[in-house]
Amino acid sequence: MGIQKSGKGLLIVLSGPSGAGKGTVCSALRRQAPEVVYSVSATTRQPREGEVDGINYFFKSKEEFKRMIEEGELLEWARYVDNYYGTPRRFVEDRLAEGKNVLLEIEVQGARQVKEHFPEGVFIFLLPPSMKELYARIRGRGTESEEVVEDRMTAARKELDQVHQYDYVVVNDEVAKACQRIRSIMMAEQSRRERIFREQPDWLEGF
């Protein structure tokens, strides 16, 4: 019957330190590759003006969110400033089953949780061109004190220590080039031997 195109999508997990440009790269990637689905997170915080449930976030009460944790409905979750954030498992699995590639932009801690539940995901770590450039980007925002900038640099160094947990490293020297590298990784992963033969172990039957 021959080898057929895989019917299941890829889960692409993108992480990187603050200032690496994750949000910018993801926004550009969504414009370049609109077929890629951007994972929608669940949160207990109140919607901001213009935000739509199911588009920007899945807005949940704390009781609903805790139930989702207890019933294993989240691929990963964390608590920030008295609010919960997490990735609904059902949304991701349904999109993957439809054959769509799903992009998940999360921090290192969340990526570690996802890998436990979904080891077949594609894990990409986004790097700045240098630590000097990272510092310049964080400081250049002009919205944070020097103390906060130093705290972010300390956190970045700790996150960089986790790079060995990822399958690929992409340097964000230019956004367009970083997007192209990520798209190339996606194309290569769809042709990975293990993925094809795992889904079609009997492809030689009939010869």
KOLVEXMI-574720 format. One record per residue: residue in three letters; residue number from 1; x, y, z of N, C-alpha, C in turn. Coordinates in steps of 0.05 Angstrom, whole numbers, plus 5000, padded with zeros to 4 digits. Layout:
N
<torza "ALA", NUM, <X, Y, Z>, <X, Y, Z>, <X, Y, Z>>
...
//
This chain:
207
<torza "MET", 1, <5016, 4976, 5000>, <5000, 5000, 5000>, <5017, 5025, 5000>>
<torza "GLY", 2, <5043, 5022, 5006>, <5061, 5045, 5005>, <5059, 5063, 5030>>
<torza "ILE", 3, <5077, 5081, 5032>, <5077, 5099, 5055>, <5059, 5123, 5050>>
<torza "GLN", 4, <5041, 5128, 5070>, <5023, 5150, 5068>, <5032, 5173, 5086>>
<torza "LYS", 5, <5024, 5197, 5080>, <5030, 5220, 5097>, <5018, 5215, 5124>>
<torza "SER", 6, <5033, 5222, 5145>, <5023, 5218, 5172>, <4998, 5234, 5177>>
<torza "GLY", 7, <4979, 5222, 5190>, <4954, 5236, 5195>, <4953, 5252, 5221>>
<torza "LYS", 8, <4974, 5250, 5237>, <4975, 5263, 5263>, <4994, 5287, 5262>>
<torza "GLY", 9, <4985, 5309, 5274>, <5002, 5333, 5274>, <5024, 5331, 5295>>
<torza "LEU", 10, <5041, 5351, 5294>, <5064, 5353, 5312>, <5057, 5373, 5335>>
<torza "LEU", 11, <5067, 5367, 5359>, <5065, 5386, 5380>, <5093, 5399, 5382>>
<torza "ILE", 12, <5094, 5425, 5377>, <5119, 5439, 5377>, <5120, 5457, 5403>>
<torza "VAL", 13, <5139, 5452, 5420>, <5141, 5466, 5445>, <5165, 5485, 5443>>
<torza "LEU", 14, <5160, 5511, 5446>, <5180, 5532, 5444>, <5185, 5545, 5471>>
<torza "SER", 15, <5210, 5544, 5480>, <5217, 5557, 5505>, <5241, 5575, 5501>>
<torza "GLY", 16, <5248, 5590, 5521>, <5272, 5607, 5520>, <5270, 5628, 5542>>
<torza "PRO", 17, <5292, 5640, 5549>, <5293, 5660, 5570>, <5278, 5685, 5562>>
<torza "SER", 18, <5270, 5700, 5582>, <5258, 5726, 5577>, <5277, 5744, 5562>>
<torza "GLY", 19, <5268, 5755, 5540>, <5285, 5772, 5523>, <5295, 5757, 5499>>
<torza "ALA", 20, <5290, 5731, 5497>, <5299, 5716, 5473>, <5282, 5722, 5449>>
<torza "GLY", 21, <5257, 5732, 5454>, <5240, 5739, 5432>, <5219, 5718, 5425>>
<torza "LYS", 22, <5211, 5702, 5445>, <5191, 5680, 5440>, <5165, 5691, 5428>>
<torza "GLY", 23, <5154, 5712, 5441>, <5129, 5723, 5432>, <5131, 5734, 5403>>
<torza "THR", 24, <5152, 5748, 5398>, <5156, 5760, 5371>, <5159, 5739, 5350>>
<torza "VAL", 25, <5175, 5718, 5356>, <5179, 5696, 5337>, <5153, 5681, 5332>>
<torza "CYS", 26, <5138, 5676, 5354>, <5112, 5661, 5351>, <5092, 5677, 5334>>
<torza "SER", 27, <5091, 5703, 5339>, <5073, 5720, 5323>, <5080, 5719, 5293>>
<torza "ALA", 28, <5106, 5721, 5288>, <5115, 5720, 5260>, <5110, 5693, 5248>>
<torza "LEU", 29, <5114, 5672, 5263>, <5110, 5645, 5253>, <5081, 5640, 5246>>
<torza "ARG", 30, <5064, 5651, 5262>, <5035, 5648, 5257>, <5027, 5662, 5231>>
<torza "ARG", 31, <5040, 5685, 5225>, <5034, 5699, 5200>, <5046, 5683, 5176>>
<torza "GLN", 32, <5070, 5672, 5179>, <5082, 5657, 5158>, <5070, 5630, 5153>>
<torza "ALA", 33, <5060, 5617, 5175>, <5050, 5590, 5173>, <5022, 5589, 5187>>
<torza "PRO", 34, <5002, 5601, 5175>, <4975, 5603, 5188>, <4963, 5576, 5193>>
<torza "GLU", 35, <4973, 5555, 5181>, <4962, 5528, 5185>, <4970, 5517, 5213>>
<torza "VAL", 36, <4990, 5529, 5225>, <4999, 5520, 5252>, <4980, 5532, 5272>>
<torza "VAL", 37, <4970, 5515, 5290>, <4951, 5523, 5311>, <4966, 5532, 5336>>
<torza "TYR", 38, <4960, 5556, 5345>, <4972, 5566, 5370>, <4956, 5557, 5394>>
<torza "SER", 39, <4968, 5542, 5412>, <4954, 5531, 5435>, <4942, 5553, 5452>>
<torza "VAL", 40, <4917, 5550, 5459>, <4903, 5569, 5477>, <4905, 5559, 5505>>
<torza "SER", 41, <4915, 5576, 5523>, <4918, 5569, 5551>, <4892, 5574, 5567>>
<torza "ALA", 42, <4890, 5560, 5589>, <4869, 5565, 5608>, <4880, 5583, 5631>>
<torza "THR", 43, <4863, 5600, 5642>, <4872, 5618, 5664>, <4849, 5625, 5682>>
<torza "THR", 44, <4856, 5631, 5707>, <4835, 5640, 5726>, <4834, 5670, 5728>>
<torza "ARG", 45, <4852, 5684, 5714>, <4850, 5713, 5716>, <4826, 5724, 5700>>
<torza "GLN", 46, <4818, 5748, 5707>, <4795, 5760, 5693>, <4802, 5768, 5665>>
<torza "PRO", 47, <4783, 5766, 5646>, <4788, 5775, 5619>, <4794, 5805, 5618>>
<torza "ARG", 48, <4813, 5812, 5601>, <4819, 5841, 5596>, <4801, 5850, 5574>>
<torza "GLU", 49, <4799, 5876, 5571>, <4782, 5888, 5550>, <4790, 5877, 5522>>
<torza "GLY", 50, <4771, 5867, 5508>, <4776, 5857, 5481>, <4783, 5827, 5479>>
<torza "GLU", 51, <4789, 5815, 5502>, <4796, 5786, 5502>, <4771, 5769, 5500>>
<torza "VAL", 52, <4773, 5747, 5485>, <4750, 5730, 5479>, <4756, 5702, 5490>>
<torza "ASP", 53, <4737, 5691, 5504>, <4740, 5664, 5514>, <4743, 5644, 5491>>
<torza "GLY", 54, <4763, 5627, 5493>, <4768, 5607, 5472>, <4786, 5617, 5450>>
<torza "ILE", 55, <4791, 5643, 5449>, <4809, 5655, 5429>, <4835, 5664, 5442>>
<torza "ASN", 56, <4832, 5681, 5462>, <4856, 5690, 5477>, <4863, 5671, 5499>>
<torza "TYR", 57, <4843, 5663, 5514>, <4846, 5644, 5536>, <4820, 5628, 5539>>
<torza "PHE", 58, <4822, 5606, 5553>, <4798, 5593, 5564>, <4796, 5604, 5593>>
<torza "PHE", 59, <4777, 5621, 5598>, <4774, 5633, 5625>, <4759, 5614, 5643>>
<torza "LYS", 60, <4771, 5607, 5666>, <4760, 5588, 5685>, <4759, 5600, 5713>>
<torza "SER", 61, <4741, 5590, 5729>, <4742, 5597, 5758>, <4764, 5581, 5771>>
<torza "LYS", 62, <4772, 5588, 5795>, <4792, 5573, 5809>, <4782, 5545, 5815>>
<torza "GLU", 63, <4757, 5542, 5820>, <4746, 5516, 5826>, <4747, 5498, 5801>>
<torza "GLU", 64, <4740, 5510, 5777>, <4742, 5495, 5752>, <4771, 5487, 5746>>
<torza "PHE", 65, <4789, 5505, 5750>, <4817, 5500, 5744>, <4828, 5478, 5762>>
<torza "LYS", 66, <4822, 5479, 5788>, <4832, 5458, 5806>, <4820, 5431, 5799>>
<torza "ARG", 67, <4795, 5431, 5790>, <4783, 5405, 5781>, <4799, 5395, 5756>>
<torza "MET", 68, <4806, 5413, 5738>, <4822, 5404, 5714>, <4848, 5392, 5723>>
<torza "ILE", 69, <4861, 5404, 5743>, <4886, 5393, 5753>, <4882, 5365, 5764>>
<torza "GLU", 70, <4862, 5362, 5781>, <4857, 5337, 5794>, <4849, 5315, 5775>>
<torza "GLU", 71, <4836, 5322, 5753>, <4826, 5302, 5734>, <4846, 5298, 5710>>
<torza "GLY", 72, <4870, 5310, 5712>, <4890, 5306, 5692>, <4884, 5318, 5665>>
<torza "GLU", 73, <4869, 5340, 5665>, <4861, 5353, 5640>, <4880, 5373, 5629>>
<torza "LEU", 74, <4903, 5377, 5643>, <4923, 5397, 5635>, <4950, 5383, 5629>>
<torza "LEU", 75, <4962, 5391, 5607>, <4989, 5382, 5600>, <5009, 5394, 5619>>
<torza "GLU", 76, <5005, 5419, 5627>, <5022, 5433, 5645>, <5007, 5455, 5658>>
<torza "TRP", 77, <5016, 5464, 5682>, <5003, 5486, 5695>, <5022, 5499, 5715>>
<torza "ALA", 78, <5016, 5523, 5722>, <5032, 5538, 5741>, <5015, 5560, 5754>>
<torza "ARG", 79, <5024, 5570, 5776>, <5010, 5591, 5790>, <5027, 5616, 5791>>
<torza "TYR", 80, <5016, 5639, 5782>, <5030, 5664, 5782>, <5012, 5686, 5794>>
<torza "VAL", 81, <5022, 5699, 5814>, <5009, 5722, 5827>, <4979, 5715, 5832>>
<torza "ASP", 82, <4975, 5693, 5846>, <4948, 5684, 5855>, <4930, 5676, 5832>>
<torza "ASN", 83, <4940, 5673, 5808>, <4924, 5663, 5786>, <4937, 5638, 5774>>
<torza "TYR", 84, <4921, 5621, 5763>, <4931, 5596, 5751>, <4931, 5598, 5721>>
<torza "TYR", 85, <4951, 5586, 5709>, <4953, 5584, 5680>, <4960, 5556, 5672>>
<torza "GLY", 86, <4949, 5546, 5650>, <4956, 5519, 5642>, <4948, 5513, 5613>>
<torza "THR", 87, <4957, 5490, 5603>, <4951, 5482, 5576>, <4931, 5459, 5576>>
<torza "PRO", 88, <4906, 5463, 5566>, <4886, 5442, 5565>, <4895, 5419, 5547>>
<torza "ARG", 89, <4895, 5395, 5558>, <4903, 5371, 5543>, <4884, 5366, 5519>>
<torza "ARG", 90, <4858, 5368, 5524>, <4838, 5361, 5504>, <4841, 5379, 5479>>
<torza "PHE", 91, <4845, 5405, 5482>, <4848, 5423, 5459>, <4871, 5414, 5442>>
<torza "VAL", 92, <4894, 5409, 5455>, <4918, 5401, 5441>, <4914, 5374, 5427>>
<torza "GLU", 93, <4904, 5354, 5441>, <4901, 5327, 5429>, <4881, 5327, 5406>>
<torza "ASP", 94, <4860, 5343, 5408>, <4840, 5344, 5387>, <4852, 5356, 5362>>
<torza "ARG", 95, <4868, 5377, 5364>, <4880, 5390, 5341>, <4901, 5371, 5328>>
<torza "LEU", 96, <4916, 5358, 5345>, <4936, 5339, 5334>, <4922, 5316, 5319>>
<torza "ALA", 97, <4900, 5306, 5330>, <4885, 5284, 5317>, <4874, 5293, 5290>>
<torza "GLU", 98, <4869, 5319, 5288>, <4859, 5330, 5262>, <4881, 5333, 5242>>
<torza "GLY", 99, <4906, 5327, 5250>, <4929, 5329, 5232>, <4942, 5356, 5232>>
<torza "LYS", 100, <4934, 5373, 5251>, <4945, 5400, 5252>, <4969, 5402, 5271>>
<torza "ASN", 101, <4989, 5417, 5263>, <5012, 5422, 5281>, <5005, 5443, 5301>>
<torza "VAL", 102, <5012, 5438, 5326>, <5004, 5456, 5348>, <5029, 5468, 5360>>
<torza "LEU", 103, <5030, 5495, 5363>, <5052, 5509, 5374>, <5046, 5517, 5403>>
<torza "LEU", 104, <5063, 5510, 5421>, <5060, 5516, 5449>, <5083, 5532, 5459>>
<torza "GLU", 105, <5078, 5557, 5467>, <5099, 5575, 5477>, <5098, 5576, 5507>>
<torza "ILE", 106, <5117, 5563, 5520>, <5116, 5562, 5550>, <5144, 5563, 5561>>
<torza "GLU", 107, <5145, 5567, 5588>, <5170, 5569, 5602>, <5182, 5541, 5606>>
<torza "VAL", 108, <5207, 5541, 5615>, <5221, 5515, 5619>, <5207, 5496, 5637>>
<torza "GLN", 109, <5196, 5507, 5660>, <5182, 5490, 5679>, <5159, 5476, 5666>>
<torza "GLY", 110, <5143, 5491, 5651>, <5120, 5480, 5637>, <5128, 5459, 5616>>
<torza "ALA", 111, <5149, 5465, 5602>, <5159, 5447, 5581>, <5167, 5420, 5593>>
<torza "ARG", 112, <5178, 5421, 5617>, <5186, 5396, 5630>, <5162, 5379, 5636>>
<torza "GLN", 113, <5140, 5392, 5645>, <5115, 5377, 5650>, <5103, 5365, 5625>>
<torza "VAL", 114, <5104, 5381, 5603>, <5093, 5371, 5578>, <5109, 5347, 5568>>
<torza "LYS", 115, <5135, 5347, 5571>, <5152, 5325, 5562>, <5145, 5299, 5577>>
<torza "GLU", 116, <5137, 5302, 5602>, <5129, 5278, 5618>, <5104, 5265, 5606>>
<torza "HIS", 117, <5085, 5282, 5597>, <5060, 5272, 5587>, <5061, 5266, 5557>>
<torza "PHE", 118, <5080, 5281, 5543>, <5080, 5280, 5513>, <5108, 5279, 5503>>
<torza "PRO", 119, <5123, 5257, 5509>, <5151, 5256, 5501>, <5156, 5257, 5471>>
<torza "GLU", 120, <5136, 5251, 5455>, <5139, 5252, 5426>, <5137, 5280, 5414>>
<torza "GLY", 121, <5133, 5300, 5432>, <5133, 5328, 5422>, <5160, 5337, 5412>>
<torza "VAL", 122, <5160, 5359, 5398>, <5185, 5370, 5387>, <5192, 5395, 5405>>
<torza "PHE", 123, <5214, 5393, 5419>, <5221, 5413, 5439>, <5244, 5431, 5428>>
<torza "ILE", 124, <5238, 5457, 5426>, <5257, 5476, 5414>, <5263, 5498, 5434>>
<torza "PHE", 125, <5289, 5503, 5437>, <5298, 5524, 5456>, <5307, 5548, 5439>>
<torza "LEU", 126, <5295, 5571, 5444>, <5302, 5596, 5430>, <5324, 5611, 5445>>
<torza "LEU", 127, <5346, 5617, 5432>, <5368, 5630, 5445>, <5372, 5658, 5433>>
<torza "PRO", 128, <5381, 5677, 5449>, <5390, 5703, 5438>, <5417, 5699, 5426>>
<torza "PRO", 129, <5427, 5718, 5409>, <5453, 5715, 5397>, <5476, 5714, 5417>>
<torza "SER", 130, <5472, 5727, 5440>, <5492, 5728, 5461>, <5479, 5737, 5487>>
<torza "MET", 131, <5493, 5733, 5509>, <5482, 5743, 5535>, <5483, 5773, 5535>>
<torza "LYS", 132, <5503, 5785, 5522>, <5504, 5814, 5520>, <5479, 5825, 5506>>
<torza "GLU", 133, <5471, 5812, 5484>, <5447, 5820, 5469>, <5422, 5816, 5486>>
<torza "LEU", 134, <5421, 5794, 5501>, <5398, 5788, 5518>, <5395, 5811, 5539>>
<torza "TYR", 135, <5417, 5819, 5551>, <5417, 5840, 5571>, <5407, 5866, 5558>>
<torza "ALA", 136, <5417, 5872, 5534>, <5409, 5896, 5520>, <5379, 5896, 5514>>
<torza "ARG", 137, <5368, 5873, 5506>, <5340, 5871, 5499>, <5323, 5876, 5524>>
<torza "ILE", 138, <5330, 5863, 5546>, <5314, 5866, 5571>, <5316, 5895, 5581>>
<torza "ARG", 139, <5339, 5905, 5581>, <5343, 5933, 5591>, <5330, 5953, 5572>>
<torza "GLY", 140, <5331, 5947, 5546>, <5320, 5965, 5526>, <5290, 5969, 5528>>
<torza "ARG", 141, <5276, 5951, 5542>, <5247, 5955, 5545>, <5240, 5981, 5559>>
<torza "GLY", 142, <5258, 5988, 5578>, <5255, 6013, 5592>, <5231, 6013, 5612>>
<torza "THR", 143, <5221, 5990, 5618>, <5198, 5988, 5636>, <5205, 5976, 5663>>
<torza "GLU", 144, <5230, 5968, 5666>, <5237, 5954, 5691>, <5262, 5967, 5703>>
<torza "SER", 145, <5264, 5965, 5730>, <5287, 5976, 5744>, <5311, 5959, 5739>>
<torza "GLU", 146, <5335, 5969, 5745>, <5359, 5955, 5741>, <5359, 5929, 5758>>
<torza "GLU", 147, <5347, 5930, 5782>, <5346, 5907, 5799>, <5329, 5884, 5786>>
<torza "VAL", 148, <5307, 5892, 5774>, <5290, 5873, 5760>, <5305, 5861, 5736>>
<torza "VAL", 149, <5319, 5878, 5721>, <5335, 5869, 5699>, <5355, 5848, 5707>>
<torza "GLU", 150, <5369, 5853, 5730>, <5388, 5834, 5740>, <5375, 5808, 5748>>
<torza "ASP", 151, <5351, 5810, 5760>, <5336, 5786, 5768>, <5329, 5769, 5744>>
<torza "ARG", 152, <5321, 5783, 5722>, <5314, 5768, 5698>, <5339, 5755, 5685>>
<torza "MET", 153, <5361, 5768, 5687>, <5386, 5756, 5677>, <5394, 5731, 5693>>
<torza "THR", 154, <5390, 5733, 5719>, <5396, 5710, 5736>, <5377, 5687, 5729>>
<torza "ALA", 155, <5351, 5693, 5725>, <5332, 5672, 5717>, <5339, 5661, 5690>>
<torza "ALA", 156, <5348, 5678, 5672>, <5356, 5669, 5645>, <5379, 5649, 5646>>
<torza "ARG", 157, <5398, 5654, 5663>, <5421, 5636, 5665>, <5412, 5608, 5676>>
<torza "LYS", 158, <5393, 5608, 5694>, <5382, 5583, 5704>, <5367, 5568, 5682>>
<torza "GLU", 159, <5352, 5583, 5666>, <5337, 5570, 5645>, <5356, 5559, 5624>>
<torza "LEU", 160, <5377, 5573, 5618>, <5397, 5564, 5598>, <5410, 5538, 5607>>
<torza "ASP", 161, <5411, 5533, 5633>, <5422, 5507, 5643>, <5405, 5483, 5635>>
<torza "GLN", 162, <5379, 5489, 5627>, <5361, 5467, 5620>, <5360, 5461, 5590>>
<torza "VAL", 163, <5378, 5474, 5575>, <5377, 5471, 5546>, <5381, 5442, 5537>>
<torza "HIS", 164, <5395, 5426, 5553>, <5400, 5398, 5545>, <5374, 5382, 5544>>
<torza "GLN", 165, <5352, 5392, 5556>, <5327, 5377, 5555>, <5312, 5380, 5529>>
<torza "TYR", 166, <5323, 5397, 5511>, <5309, 5403, 5486>, <5322, 5389, 5463>>
<torza "ASP", 167, <5305, 5385, 5442>, <5315, 5371, 5418>, <5331, 5389, 5399>>
<torza "TYR", 168, <5323, 5414, 5398>, <5335, 5433, 5379>, <5340, 5460, 5393>>
<torza "VAL", 169, <5360, 5474, 5383>, <5366, 5501, 5392>, <5365, 5519, 5367>>
<torza "VAL", 170, <5350, 5541, 5370>, <5347, 5561, 5348>, <5357, 5588, 5359>>
<torza "VAL", 171, <5376, 5600, 5345>, <5386, 5626, 5353>, <5369, 5648, 5340>>
<torza "ASN", 172, <5358, 5665, 5356>, <5341, 5687, 5345>, <5358, 5712, 5340>>
<torza "ASP", 173, <5375, 5710, 5319>, <5390, 5733, 5311>, <5373, 5752, 5294>>
<torza "GLU", 174, <5356, 5740, 5276>, <5337, 5754, 5261>, <5311, 5738, 5262>>
<torza "VAL", 175, <5288, 5752, 5266>, <5263, 5739, 5270>, <5256, 5721, 5246>>
<torza "ALA", 176, <5259, 5732, 5221>, <5252, 5717, 5197>, <5268, 5691, 5195>>
<torza "LYS", 177, <5294, 5694, 5201>, <5311, 5670, 5199>, <5304, 5649, 5221>>
<torza "ALA", 178, <5297, 5659, 5245>, <5289, 5641, 5266>, <5264, 5626, 5259>>
<torza "CYS", 179, <5245, 5640, 5247>, <5220, 5627, 5238>, <5226, 5606, 5217>>
<torza "GLN", 180, <5243, 5612, 5198>, <5250, 5593, 5177>, <5263, 5568, 5189>>
<torza "ARG", 181, <5280, 5572, 5209>, <5293, 5549, 5221>, <5272, 5531, 5235>>
<torza "ILE", 182, <5253, 5544, 5249>, <5233, 5528, 5262>, <5216, 5513, 5242>>
<torza "ARG", 183, <5209, 5526, 5220>, <5193, 5512, 5199>, <5209, 5489, 5187>>
<torza "SER", 184, <5235, 5493, 5184>, <5252, 5471, 5173>, <5252, 5447, 5193>>
<torza "ILE", 185, <5253, 5453, 5219>, <5252, 5432, 5239>, <5225, 5417, 5237>>
<torza "MET", 186, <5204, 5431, 5234>, <5177, 5419, 5231>, <5176, 5400, 5207>>
<torza "MET", 187, <5187, 5409, 5184>, <5187, 5393, 5160>, <5204, 5368, 5164>>
<torza "ALA", 188, <5227, 5371, 5177>, <5244, 5348, 5181>, <5231, 5328, 5200>>
<torza "GLU", 189, <5218, 5338, 5221>, <5205, 5320, 5240>, <5183, 5304, 5228>>
<torza "GLN", 190, <5169, 5316, 5209>, <5147, 5301, 5195>, <5157, 5278, 5178>>
<torza "SER", 191, <5183, 5279, 5172>, <5196, 5258, 5156>, <5213, 5239, 5173>>
<torza "ARG", 192, <5212, 5243, 5199>, <5229, 5226, 5217>, <5220, 5197, 5215>>
<torza "ARG", 193, <5240, 5180, 5211>, <5235, 5151, 5208>, <5217, 5139, 5230>>
<torza "GLU", 194, <5223, 5146, 5255>, <5208, 5135, 5277>, <5179, 5142, 5275>>
<torza "ARG", 195, <5173, 5166, 5267>, <5145, 5175, 5266>, <5130, 5159, 5244>>
<torza "ILE", 196, <5142, 5157, 5221>, <5129, 5144, 5198>, <5125, 5115, 5204>>
<torza "PHE", 197, <5145, 5101, 5213>, <5143, 5072, 5217>, <5127, 5065, 5241>>
<torza "ARG", 198, <5126, 5083, 5261>, <5109, 5077, 5284>, <5080, 5077, 5276>>
<torza "GLU", 199, <5072, 5095, 5259>, <5044, 5097, 5251>, <5037, 5078, 5228>>
<torza "GLN", 200, <5058, 5069, 5212>, <5053, 5051, 5189>, <5073, 5028, 5189>>
<torza "PRO", 201, <5072, 5011, 5210>, <5092, 4990, 5212>, <5089, 4969, 5189>>
<torza "ASP", 202, <5066, 4967, 5177>, <5062, 4946, 5156>, <5062, 4958, 5128>>
<torza "TRP", 203, <5076, 4979, 5124>, <5075, 4993, 5098>, <5085, 4976, 5075>>
<torza "LEU", 204, <5101, 4955, 5080>, <5111, 4938, 5058>, <5092, 4915, 5050>>
<torza "GLU", 205, <5070, 4912, 5065>, <5052, 4890, 5059>, <5040, 4895, 5031>>
<torza "GLY", 206, <5037, 4873, 5017>, <5026, 4874, 4990>, <5047, 4872, 4968>>
<torza "PHE", 207, <5073, 4872, 4975>, <5094, 4870, 4955>, <5103, 4840, 4954>>
//
